[in-house]
Amino acid sequence: MNVTTLLIILLVGAFATYFSGDKWAPKVALLFGLTAFAGTICLLSQYNLGQEINYTKLWISKPNISFALQADGLSLAMLLLTTALTPIIIYSSFGNTYKNSKAFYALILFMTFAMAGTFLASDGLLYYIFWELSLIPIYFIALIWGNGDAEERKKAVVKFFIYTLAGSLFMLVAFIYLYQKAGSFLINDLTQLKLSSTEQFWIFLAFFLAYAIKIPLIPFHTWQAEVYQKAPTVGTMLLSGIMLKMGLYSVIRWQLPIAPLAAKEYMDVFIILGIAGVIYGSIVALRQKDLKKLLAYSSLAHVGLIAAGSYTLTLDGFRGAVLQMIAHGFVVTGLFLVAEIIFRRYETRKISEMGGIRAQSPKFTSMFMILVLASVALPSTFNFVGEFTVLYSLSQVNIWFSLLGGTTIILGAYYMLKMFQHVMLGETNVRLFADVTFNEGLCLVIIIAVLFFFGMYPKPIIDLITPSLENILTQVNRFNQVK
Amino acid sequence: MDTSLVLVLLLAPFLGFLFNVFLGKKAGKSIVGIVGTLSVFVSFAMTLYLFGNANQEPVVINLFDWISIQRFNVSFGFLIDHLSLIWLLFVTGIGSLIHLYSISYMHDDEKMHSFFAYLNLFIFFMITLVIGSNLLMMFIGWEGVGLCSYLLIGFWYKNQDFNDAAKKAFIMNRIGDLGFLIGIFIVGSLFNTLDFTSLKNIITTAKDINDFWIALAALALFIGAAGKSAQIPLYTWLPDAMAGPTPVSALIHAATMVTAGIFMITRLNFLFDMAPSVQNIIAIVGAVTALVAATIALVQNDIKKVLAYSTVSQLGLMFLALGLGAYEVAVFHVITHAFFKACLFLGSGSVIHGLHGEQDMRKMGGLKKAMPITFITMLIAALAISGIFPLAGFWSKDEILMTAFHANIALWVIGSIASIMTAFYMFRLIYLTFFNSFRGTEEQKNHLHESPSLITLPLIILAILSFFGGIISLPGNSWLNKYLAPLFSKVVHEEHQFGNTEYMLMAIATIGAIIGIGIAYKKYLKDNTIPSEDAEITGVTKVLYNKYYVDEAYDAIFVKPVNVLSSFFRDSVETTLSALIFGLGKVTNEIALQGKKIHNGSVGLYLFAFVLGVIAIITYLFL
C-alpha cells in the first residue's frame, strides 16, 4: 500500500460513520481508527524495508499543483502519533453520549484525515488545503458539542476560527510568492530556491504568523485556553494532542528549510520567544481555577519549549522537539481524559470544587499521578527523553537558554503538584467518586504504557526520525557552503 | 560477577513494589510485610555476595542505548565498583532493618500495602542511583528517590499540611535537579560522554582543560547535591519532611537518600578535584550548614525536628570533608551516621508509637523504665553521634575535624562548635524523653509499654553497629580508605601522621562533647521541670525556634511574588491580549462600515472617483 490508502481509509471511515447511524457511529469510527493505525504500522514496516510508499500525481496543470504525498521518518512519526491517538480518543469518548453522534464521530475521523494529510503533503498548496481543512471539523465539534454558555462558546470558537484562518492566509501569500519563483509548489523545489535574505525574512515571517497562532506561541495564544475549556474533551484532545503539533511539525518541515537564513539571523529571538512561553505559561497555570484551563496553559509552556528546541537549528533540537511532540501528545490526551473522568462524576471543572478524591479511587489516583509525573518529565518517562534532549540542545546554543528553559522542571512541578493536591488529596470528599470504569482505565493504561515504554527505550523512534531530520538539517545549512 | 546477579539485586525491590501495588490489598498485611521486607533482603544478600566476591576491577554492564545526543549516546547501564558496593551495603542492609521495623510500626495503618510499595520502590530507585554507570542513570535514581520521598512524606494525604510538606520537598529538590541537569549539559559538551569510567579517564589524562567550565559544571552539580542532601540554601524541606511516618524519616531522610549528594560528589571526585574554587565553596557551605542547623536543633521541642536538624547539621560536616577533598572521610561519616541516625529515628518512632503519636518532648519524660530497650539503644546512638570514645561517631567525626584542622583553623572551630552543640541537643533529647517523671496524660501513662520485638530488634542491631562501626576506619589502619583508594584520582589525602596534635584534637573533641552533655545535664536533669525558655519561647530562642524565619523569607521572596505575578498575568495580561485581538477585529469591522457608506449607489460619486483615479494614474505614469 502507499500513503494514499491511509488517507482513503480515514475519509471512507468518516462517511461510513456518518451513514451508520447514531447507534453504530462510535463503534464504526473506532473500527476505522484502529484500521488507520494498523495501516500506519504497515506503512512503517514498508518504509523500513525500503519500499516505495510515496504518491505523486499531477493534479492541476495550470497552476502547477501536484497531489504529492511523501512520507519520510518525520512524517511517519507524526502519522503514528495521529493514528495512535485517534482510536484512544474515540474510545475514551464511549463514556459520554452525544446528540447526533454520527456527525460527531464522522467529524473526528474527518479531522484525523485532514491532519494526516497535513503531515504527508509535499506540495505546498495541497498542504495548505489540508491545513485549512482540519480547521473545519474542530470548529463544528467545539461549537455544537461544546459546553458552557452557548453565546460565550460561540464567541470563543469563532474567534479561534478566524484567528487561525487569518494567520494561515499569510502562509498562503508566502506560498504564492514562492510559486512565482519556483514554478512549482513541491517542497523539493521550494527548498532549492536561492532566495535573498530579505525575501527569506518576509517568507519566514509569513509562515511564522500561521504557525505561531496554531502552536500557539505567546503572545498569539489567547484563543487557546478558552477554546480548550469550551470544547468537548474529545475536541480538546484532538487540538492539544495532535493539532498543535501540526504547527510545530510545519516549522521543521516547511519554515526552516525554505527560509533558513532568516531562521539563523533571528534564531535568538525565536528561541527566547519559545522560552518566554515556557515561563509565562507555567506562571499563568499556577493560579488557574479551571482544570482544563490549567492544562491549556501547561500545554502552552510545553510547546514553547518544543518550539525553542526547533529553532536551535541543531539535530538535537529537532530530535528533542519531535520526541517531545509525541510524548506531549500522549500525556496531554491522558490528562484531559482525567479532567473528563472527574467531570463525569462531579460535573465540574472548578478545582475548588474537587479534592478528597484519592481515598475513594486508588486506581484513578495512581494513573493520574503517573500522568502528572510524566508531564513534569520524570526520568524513565518519554517526556524526560524529549525534554532532556531539547534542553541539551538549548545549552549548546547558550547555557542561559537551558537554565531559563529548565525552569519548566521547577515551575512545572509546582503547578502540577499543586493542582494534584487540590484535586485529589485532603479530607475524603463527601460526594461519592467511583473509581475508573474499564473503558476509562484501558485508555489511561495504554497511554501510560506508551509513556513508560518509550521513556525507557526511545531508540525505535529516534532511529525512525533521525535520518529525515538530518536531511532537513542539510537543507537548512545549504547556504553555508555558498558563503 | 554476572549480569543476572546485578539485575536480581536491582529488580527484587521492584517486584516487591509491583506485588504490593497490585496484590497487596488482597494479600493481607502479614504477606505485604513479609514480601516487602524479603524483597529488600534479597538485594542485601546479593550485595553481600558481590561484596564477598568482588574483584578489584569495577564491572560495567551496558544493557542498551537509552538517549541519543548527536555527539554521544547515553547507555542504560550499571557500574559496580567499591563505591557502589559500600553504598549498596548500607542502603539494602539498613533498608531491610527498617522494612522489618515497619511491619510492626505500620501494622495499624489501613494503607500498609501502599506504604510497603513506596518503600520498595524507594529502595529500587536508590539502587539505581548507586549503580548507574553514567550521570543520566544516576539522575533516574536521583529523581526517583525524590518521587518516593514525595509520596511518603505525604503518605497521610488527608492532612493538607503534610501534602504541603511533600510538595515543598519535591519542588526544592527540583531546584537542585535543575542544577544537576545544567551540570550534566556542561559535562556532556566538554567531554562528549556522561559515562563515569570514560569521564574519569578523560579528565585525569587531559592536558588542557577549561578551568572555567569545569568549575561551572562542578558548581552546578553541587547545587544538585545541596538540594538532595539538604544544604544551605536548599535545606528547609528536610525538617518539614518529618511529616512522613517515622520509618521513612529514618530510611530516606536520615540514612540513605539524603546522602545521595555526598555519593554524587564522591563519584565525581576527579571532576571536583579540578575545581578547587568550588571545593572551597562546598567546604564553607558544609561548615555553615553544620553550625546553623545545630543552633536550630538546640531549641526544637518536637523530637523528630531535633533529629531532622541534627541530620542537616551532620550532612553539613560531611560536605565540609568533601570540600576539603577528604572523600573517604565523608563516606566514613555517611556510614556511621546511617547507623546512629537510623537508630535514633527508629527509637523516636518507638517512643512516638508508645505515646500514640505524641511528638512533643515536653510531654514526655521518665520513659526509661517503661521502654528500657528503646532507652538503651537510643542512649548508645546519642553517645555515638556526640562523639564519645570509642563509639562509631567518635572516629568519623574526629577524622572530619582533624582534616579541617589541617586545612583551615576557622573551619575546625565551626565544626567543633557544631559538635559541642550536637552533644548538647542530643542529651537534651535523651533527658527530656527518658529521665525524670512522665509529663503526659494519665491515660497515656497507663498504656506505657516497650515496643514489640520487630521494633526493638532493628534498634538493637543498629545500636551495636553504632557502637562498633568505627572499626572500619581506625586511624592509622583504615580498611575503608584502602577499599576506596582505587576510586580517587589524587592521593593528596594520605593518612595523618598520628602525633601529639592528633591526640590533642581528640582530647579537645571529647572534652567538648562532655561539656555539651554536662550543660544538658545541668539544665534538664537536675530539676524535674521544663526550663522556662522551653515552656515559653521568647527572645533569641524564638528566632532559633522559628528557624531564623528562613521559610518565611523564602515565602516572601519567591513564593508570594510568583503567585502575585500569576494572578497579574491571569487577570490583566491575558485579558488585555485577548481584547487586543478582538480590537483588531473591530477595526476591520469599522473600516468595512465606513466603506459601506461610500458604496451608496450614487453613480455621480463613482464617476468622480473614477476620474480622480485616472488622473492620478496618468500623472504617475507621465511625470
Interface residues (C-beta under 8 A of the other chain):
Chain A: K159 I162 Y163 P219 T222 W223 A225 Y280 I283 V284 L286 R287 Q288 T314 L315 D316 R319 G356 R358 A359 S366 L373 L378 P379 S380 V385 F388 T389 L391 Y392 S395 Q396 I399 S402 L403 G406 T407 I409 I410 A413 Y414 L417 K418 Q421 L425 G426 E427 T428 M456 Y457 P458 K459 I462 T466
Chain B: V21 F64 D65 W66 I67 S68 I69 Q70 F76 L136 F139 I140 W142 E143 G144 L147 Y150 G154 Y157 K158 Q160 N163 D164 K167 F170 I171 R174 I175 D177 L178 L181 I182 F185 I186 G188 S189 L216 V562 N563 L565 S566 S567 F569 R570 E574 L577 S578 I581 F582 G585
